[in-house]
Amino acid sequence: MSIDKDKEWEGKCLRCGRCCYEKLEYQGQVYYTDVPCEKLDRRSGLCTVYPQREKLRPGCVKITPEIARRGILPEDCPYVEGIIDYPAPGAWDEKQRRSRTRRG
Ligand code: SF4
């Protein structure tokens, strides 16, 4: 991506910080937990190590258009606007998982 395109892309982010919560993948579906990343400043919604996040926080990935399509961002995130059939993550509910596991 060119520098201008990169800035335009980064400018879409609302800095809400919601994607900075731990996620789980269960039976092919991504779920958000209520556990924030240790590097997230919950008051500002900003990452405290943003320029070095990929190095200092293993597992953190730079959001690209390809990654945005994978279903790891909230469905109202501007990065996923217009993606048809976007596989939006769910909210992790431990009780629900246990009951599904018992049935299945
Ligand atoms: S959920 Fe979307 S808008 Fe909010 S911080 Fe993450 S990328 Fe930015």
Residues whose N, C-alpha, C, O or C-beta is under 5 A from the ligand:
A	BS01	SF4	K12 C13 L14 R15 C16 G17 R18 C19 P74 C77 P78
